Amino acid sequence: MVFNRELEISAMEERALQGDVPQTPDDFEKLVRSSPNSSFVWIKYMATLLDLADVEKARAVAERSVCCPKHLFLILKRSLVIRSCFLSSQ
């Protein structure tokens, strides 16, 4: 039941971001400051940095995200998925 709720929240966050998708790290910085408890935003930020091949900055964002959001388990789980996708694409 909790997992289903997390999926619902994630879907709502995805829909909210589709209208105004951040394009730069600065855009994501503003977004994580306004929504520090959104694991979805942190994950998207890390994924964007990995797409830009800025692994060190993505790692730093991951470390920051662990300190802020309430959804630590979800962040760690999604981070592992993103990391495995990134590593398998190389």
Sequence and secondary structure as in RCSB ss.txt:
>XXXX:A:sequence
MVFNRELEISAMEERALQGDVPQTPDDFEKLVRSSPNSSFVWIKYMATLLDLADVEKARAVAERSVCCPKHLFLI
LKRSLVIRSCFLSSQ
>XXXX:A:secstr
 HHHHHHHHHHHHHHHHHHS   SHHHHHHHHHH TT HHHHHHHHHHHHHTT HHHHHHHHHHHHHS S HHHH
HHHHHHHHHHHHHT 
